Amino acid sequence: MKPRPEPRRDRTPADVGREVLRTEARAIEELIPRLGDGFDRAVEALCGCAGRVVVTGMGKSGIVGKKIAATLSSTGTPALFLHPAEAVHGDLGMLVAGDVVVALSSSGETDEILRLLETIRRIGARIVALTGAAGSTLARNADTVVDVGLPKEACPLDLAPTASTTALLAMGDALAMAVMHRRGFTAEEFAARHPGGSLGRRILRVAAVMHTGDDVPRVEAGSSLHDAIEVISAKRLGAACVVDGAGRLQGIVTDGDLRRLIQRHERPLDCRLEDVMTRTPATIGPDDLAASALRVLEERRITSLPVIDADRAVVGFLHLHDLWRMQMF
């Protein structure tokens, strides 16, 4: 057995790490001038797909392929991953005419991928190849080729797939984002596909969290202060929106306003509601992001917001506790 070579002492682990990052960064930068007609045709193929997008790749490219399929699916393009080795044992049955197969292979000569080409053609699916070898077997048999280059690997031995898989991943992201842009995919559609987790919370709308209907603390302008206190106590949200006859916001009276009133006046209940309320309170719209509402609450150091429409009619009420329940913190 050959003795294991001694590690080089002139380079620290951090030195190696920096060189890896530089190499992979260069691999991505070198892709930019490669974007052209092939990339545009690939975007058109995915946008015009009558079936589903099926991503396939072997080994490390397969791992990247799973991520590309997931990114496409979450941004408006139904996609799934097909393992090329399993495909020849029955999984090709998931392919139908009208599908688009995105095949990943840096060399373009991956045996497991090449064995699928004839069957894919016979089924009637189109092939988009992400490869670094324009003259490869995969490239010659694809409808569209996206050039991902053949960068020097970041591996010190130039063997382990590193920079090449980084380039594949970056190009897959570029492709998915270009397709998303071409489709006009909206934040609302994104939210519908990400109802949970931190992403879901980031794009949650105020309308999904706010109190509505009879749960909104409202008191009409001209009411007594006693009436306002009864509303605040009954709704248990620490405030009441003061509205006119059409339901438009005129101001807000809060627990804090009442405490300060008691400190200032010997007979606080003799005061008029209009003299106690805040006439220009902070507000939020129902279509605004819940994250934006949280920012307003934090910046103003308040605990509640009237939710108003374009005509300043009160359509809801948002309390800090509502955001706590959604784990916005």
BELRASUL-V51635 format. One record per backbone hydrogen bond with DSSP energy under -1.0 kcal/mol. NH is the residue of the N-H (numbers start at 0). CO is the residue of the C=O. E is the energy in kcal/mol with one decimal. If there is no record, write none. Layout:
{{NH,CO,E} {NH,CO,E}}
//
This chain:
{{15,11,-2.0} {16,12,-2.6} {17,13,-2.5} {18,14,-2.0} {19,15,-2.3} {20,16,-2.3} {21,17,-2.5} {22,18,-2.6} {23,19,-2.5} {24,20,-2.4} {25,21,-2.4} {26,22,-1.9} {27,23,-1.7} {28,24,-2.5} {29,25,-2.5} {30,27,-1.5} {33,30,-1.2} {34,31,-1.3} {39,35,-2.3} {40,36,-2.8} {41,37,-2.0} {42,38,-2.2} {43,39,-2.2} {44,40,-2.4} {45,41,-2.2} {46,42,-2.6} {47,43,-2.1} {50,97,-1.6} {52,77,-2.2} {53,99,-2.9} {54,79,-2.9} {55,101,-2.6} {60,57,-1.3} {62,58,-1.6} {63,59,-2.1} {64,60,-2.4} {65,61,-2.1} {66,62,-1.4} {67,63,-2.3} {68,64,-2.6} {69,65,-2.1} {70,66,-2.4} {71,67,-2.6} {72,68,-2.4} {73,69,-2.0} {74,71,-1.0} {75,72,-1.0} {76,71,-2.7} {79,52,-2.1} {81,54,-2.9} {86,82,-1.9} {88,85,-1.6} {89,86,-1.3} {90,85,-1.6} {91,86,-1.8} {92,89,-1.9} {93,90,-2.0} {94,91,-1.9} {97,123,-1.5} {98,95,-2.0} {99,51,-2.0} {100,125,-3.5} {101,53,-2.6} {102,127,-2.5} {103,55,-2.7} {104,129,-2.2} {113,109,-2.4} {114,110,-2.1} {115,112,-1.5} {119,115,-2.6} {120,116,-2.2} {121,117,-2.3} {122,118,-2.4} {123,119,-1.4} {124,119,-1.9} {125,98,-2.2} {127,100,-3.3} {128,143,-3.0} {129,102,-2.9} {130,145,-1.6} {131,105,-1.9} {135,132,-1.7} {137,107,-2.0} {139,135,-2.3} {140,136,-1.3} {142,126,-1.8} {143,126,-1.7} {145,128,-3.3} {147,130,-2.1} {157,154,-2.3} {165,161,-2.1} {166,162,-2.3} {167,163,-1.9} {168,164,-2.6} {169,165,-2.6} {170,166,-2.4} {171,167,-2.4} {172,168,-2.2} {173,169,-2.4} {174,170,-2.6} {175,171,-2.6} {176,172,-2.7} {177,173,-2.1} {178,174,-2.3} {179,175,-2.5} {180,176,-2.4} {181,177,-2.4} {182,178,-2.3} {184,179,-2.2} {189,185,-2.1} {190,186,-2.6} {191,187,-1.9} {192,188,-1.1} {193,190,-1.1} {199,195,-1.3} {200,196,-1.8} {201,197,-2.0} {202,198,-1.4} {205,287,-2.8} {206,285,-2.4} {207,204,-1.3} {208,205,-2.0} {209,205,-2.5} {210,316,-3.2} {214,211,-1.9} {215,212,-1.6} {218,240,-2.6} {220,242,-2.9} {222,219,-1.9} {227,223,-1.7} {228,224,-2.3} {229,225,-2.0} {230,226,-2.0} {231,227,-2.5} {232,228,-2.4} {233,229,-2.4} {234,230,-2.7} {235,231,-1.5} {239,252,-2.2} {240,216,-3.2} {241,250,-2.8} {242,218,-2.1} {243,247,-2.0} {246,243,-2.0} {248,311,-3.2} {249,241,-3.7} {250,241,-1.4} {251,277,-1.9} {252,239,-2.3} {254,237,-2.1} {257,253,-1.9} {258,254,-2.3} {259,255,-2.3} {260,256,-2.0} {261,257,-2.3} {262,258,-1.8} {263,259,-1.3} {264,260,-2.5} {269,266,-1.7} {270,267,-1.8} {275,272,-1.2} {276,272,-2.2} {277,251,-3.2} {283,305,-1.7} {287,284,-1.3} {289,203,-3.6} {292,288,-1.7} {293,289,-2.4} {294,290,-1.8} {295,291,-2.1} {296,292,-2.5} {297,293,-2.4} {298,294,-2.7} {299,295,-2.6} {300,296,-1.1} {301,296,-1.8} {304,317,-2.7} {306,315,-2.6} {307,283,-2.2} {308,312,-1.8} {311,308,-2.0} {313,246,-2.5} {314,306,-2.8} {315,306,-1.5} {316,210,-1.6} {317,304,-2.8} {319,302,-2.8} {321,318,-1.4} {323,319,-1.8} {324,320,-2.1} {326,323,-1.8} {327,322,-2.2}}
//
